[in-house]
Amino acid sequence: MNRLVLPMIGCVWVAGTVWGQLGEVRGLPVIQAVTPPDCLQQGAEWTIHGSGFGEQPRSWRVVLWDGFQSIEMPVVWWQDHQVRLLLPRDRRLVPGRAYQVWIENRRRERLSNPGITVRLCGEAKGGELDERARQLVAAVVEAHGGRQWRRLHRLRFTAQVLRGEQLLRHCRYDWEVQRGIVTVQCGAEAVSVSVRRRPLDARTREAWAVWQADSQRLLLPLQLQEPGLRVEHAGTRVIEGRPYEVLRVEPVAGAPLATAVQELLIEPRTYQVMYSGALTETLATPVVVWDGYKRVGPLWLATEFRSGDQRVRYSDLVAE
């Protein structure tokens, strides 16, 4: 655990220093510290310290970001170098969880520096969460077609990565499931690689890498019971007034599955994955919206993934 904390402190300090220099030049708010420094207690007051806060502009607000949504903090008083806040008793705030704090405008555009992390006092409940994770994983796998997953012989699909209307990548895949061989075509040339081991030669490494990215995104709900993943129940999260069950997914060291550490938000009635976010030591990436669920043979899969102006779209899906 200490190996993770020390680098994170260094990154936050450097990020704050660089942003502090830029903020002073550009007149932007800079958050340099938070008190109390150890953890924040729900229902209690806490303070951010820094510069460039000014007198509270009507369009500015201080928020905690959980990787999926920003949660506004009630202001007690606001001064140029510090802002006193109240941590509300809000079901979106989970004891023991880390959040990022920043200043944003009403359009949800971040104005201050990133990288300042705070933690809520308390710890998530243990014990029954492991059993809940097993139950939830089983339900998610079943909802996405897991009962027939092991019987598939072939899976074909096309994946397009777009930024706005610009096409960044277009690849076709033909996976012979039982043989463990996939044919990848991202241009004129088609390359066949084994899905069970990382290739050694440069010619097939790139094909293997795009296959890993596109297949694991599409098929992750079906792979949650694979031995290469550690899955934990991480409570519930409320997005736009709707509660979701949260699964934290982490690859086991040395495992063939190369997914990043991330959280999946599960709709509790259908057990479909609706949102995800990849977690780093300091910040979760912008939320990924899972959409376009379709029946693909015996499987039930999301076919569009959106994050900001970037989309990954799947088509021509055939499962046999």
Secondary structure as UniProt FT lines:
FT   HELIX           2..26
FT   STRAND          30..35
FT   TURN            42..43
FT   STRAND          45..51
FT   TURN            58..59
FT   STRAND          60..65
FT   STRAND          70..72
FT   STRAND          75..78
FT   STRAND          82..86
FT   TURN            91..92
FT   TURN            95..96
FT   STRAND          98..105
FT   TURN            106..107
FT   STRAND          117..120
FT   HELIX           128..143
FT   TURN            144..145
FT   HELIX           146..149
FT   TURN            150..151
FT   STRAND          154..163
FT   TURN            164..165
FT   STRAND          166..176
FT   TURN            177..180
FT   STRAND          181..185
FT   STRAND          190..194
FT   HELIX           202..219
FT   HELIX           220..222
FT   TURN            224..225
FT   TURN            227..228
FT   STRAND          229..239
FT   TURN            240..241
FT   STRAND          242..251
FT   TURN            253..254
FT   STRAND          262..266
FT   TURN            268..270
FT   STRAND          273..279
FT   STRAND          288..291
FT   STRAND          294..296
FT   TURN            297..298
FT   STRAND          299..301
FT   STRAND          304..307
FT   TURN            308..309
FT   STRAND          310..319
//
